[in-house]
Amino acid sequence: MANWPALAPLIERAGRPLVVEALRAWAEARRGEPDVADEAACARWCTARLSGLVTPSQRRVFNLTGTVLHTNLGRALLAEEAIEAAVAAMRAPTTLEYDLSGGARGERDDHISPWLRRLTGAEAATAVNNNAAAVLLVLNALAVGREVIVSRGELIEIGGAFRIPDIMARAGCRLVEVGTTNRTHLKDYAAAIGPDTAAIMKVHPSNYAIEGFTKSVAAAELVALAREKGLPLIEDLGSGTLVDLETWGLPHEPTAREAIAAGIDVVTFSGDKLLGGPQAGLVVGRKDLIERIARNPMKRALRLDKVRLAALEATLRLYADPGRLAERLPTIRSLARPAADIRAQAERLLPGLRKALRSAAEAGIEPVRGQIGSGALPVDLLASFALAIRGPGRKGGGLDGLADAFRRLPIPVIGRIADNTLYFDLRTLDDEAAFVAQLDQLDVVAG
Ligand SMILES: *Cc1c(COP(=O)(O)O)cnc(C)c1O
């Protein structure tokens, strides 16, 4: 059976062992039935059975959720420069840990630390797998077996089970909470310092905001206290950024340079949030502390591979020319996109969408507000426009059925349902041609 011509294309795609396995299952399922020898039927059956194995599990999608940095959809899209650098590093041996001038062993951090120093003003820098790893490593390196002081207003949980108290425990540190949920004063920190204190930590409460009767202690005040007591001051910036987002009319997010200038000793932030690079955790700060952090054995377990280091280096290089970031870095390009531009795109797409819906539902254009995502600025602030679909006939399975039909397209389209409407926020639609090209395959029941 494996020699049947009808099976040749499947063997080419999936390889002989998987097809032989599928054929055994076919023979088993059809034992004694007349069509067991039907070549075409067998080929169709085997193709369907193997489809899950021959199509990749991680697939490209359209993120039209309105959240630019969507963690579940892979956060930042890389710049072409970063993609090229990553591909080149995958194809050939590289100078990952090799110093060409001396022909001796080099340091993998040397590819990115000069850039991070230049872009943040810090004395030294290192990088690990992600920001969660950076926080874990910093705490373990500087405070294992000892106490770290954190404000109760900053004991955050972010998605994916990252909780400051848990990370603290796993890093082998004892958390000392100070202040209250809404108010923490400098004297609270001062009173908590004792012989076992190893560090003071600030956490940017990136995914929530406390409003009303609130008080937190500014970095500058904490710096004076930490200096006086000879304690390192650590800050987890979360998203962090290397440029002032106000350049593009967005609200201010703390930059790593500001944190360093304020006197924070060690600052950690993510590579694939606002920075717009590959997943990574960046650590910048005082030279003596960064050296201790980089020497910690955990660093070896959390380090970056050559592919991501190449992409990170290329991304950081783009920051040397901030005036062109909005052109070259997809994250900034999406965030900076003017609403009028998005509206014009919506108007171009609406007729084709209406045609594809074949009266199964009504579509229009509506103003919406999107989010940066990944913990940066946890409010809906990005004025945008969406294709808004509502009122599908009951035959179509309602809005959920419609959303499902869009997810079953060759490149699944992911939107957001709110107020009985399926919204496709177009801020992040870069590849308009690919979106349009598949619309006629939308499988809806005409109303
Ligand atoms: C996102 C975030 C983290 C975790 O960063 P990853 O790069 O996702 O590991 C840690 N702390 C804060 C404040 C964050 O916003």
The ligand as an ORCA input file, in Angstrom:
! r2SCAN-3c Opt
* xyz 0 1
  C       6.511     41.580     32.437
  C       7.080     41.794     33.777
  C       7.957     40.853     34.333
  C       8.311     39.577     33.632
  O       8.992     39.811     32.444
  P       9.182     38.622     31.372
  O      10.128     39.213     30.378
  O       7.820     38.337     30.845
  O       9.751     37.474     32.097
  C       8.468     41.109     35.578
  N       8.145     42.224     36.249
  C       7.298     43.161     35.752
  C       6.993     44.378     36.555
  C       6.735     42.969     34.494
  O       5.900     43.879     33.981
*
